[in-house]
């Protein structure tokens, strides 16, 4: 799952075709439902990883 579905923030920004600054600003915003951007962590203190389809759905709602 890690190699194909989980993207780090820079990889996700590239897939969404936005600059890193814009992407990191988006992470701190809520969508219309009041939800923050969905993410996954491999451990309690590890980096955040994102699934492209989940983030795209979050952006549309």
BELWO-V29621 format. One record per residue. RES is the residue in three letters. OMEGA is omega in whole degrees, -180 to 180 (none if undefined). D_FIRST is the distance of its C-alpha to the first C-alpha in Angstrom with 1 decimal. Layout:
BEGIN
<<RES,OMEGA,D_FIRST> <RES,OMEGA,D_FIRST>>
END
This chain:
BEGIN
<<UNK,-175,0.0> <UNK,-173,3.8> <UNK,-173,5.7> <UNK,-174,5.8> <UNK,-176,5.5> <UNK,179,6.7> <UNK,173,10.2> <UNK,-173,13.0> <UNK,-179,16.4> <UNK,178,17.9> <UNK,180,15.3> <UNK,177,15.4> <UNK,178,19.2> <UNK,179,19.3> <UNK,179,17.4> <UNK,-180,19.8> <UNK,173,22.7> <UNK,179,24.1> <UNK,-177,25.3> <UNK,-179,23.7> <UNK,179,26.8> <UNK,-180,26.5> <UNK,-179,22.8> <UNK,173,23.6> <UNK,179,26.6> <UNK,-178,24.6> <UNK,-178,22.4> <UNK,-180,25.7> <UNK,174,26.9> <UNK,175,26.7> <UNK,-177,26.4> <UNK,179,29.2> <UNK,-179,28.0> <UNK,-179,28.0> <UNK,173,24.3> <UNK,-179,22.6> <UNK,180,19.5> <UNK,179,16.4> <UNK,178,14.0> <UNK,175,11.7> <UNK,-180,12.6> <UNK,178,11.2> <UNK,-176,14.9> <UNK,-179,18.1> <UNK,-177,19.3> <UNK,180,16.3> <UNK,177,15.6> <UNK,175,14.4> <UNK,-172,11.3> <UNK,173,11.5> <UNK,-174,10.1> <UNK,-177,12.7> <UNK,178,13.7> <UNK,-180,14.4> <UNK,178,16.4> <UNK,177,18.3> <UNK,178,19.3> <UNK,-180,20.4> <UNK,-178,22.5> <UNK,-179,24.2> <UNK,none,25.3>>
END
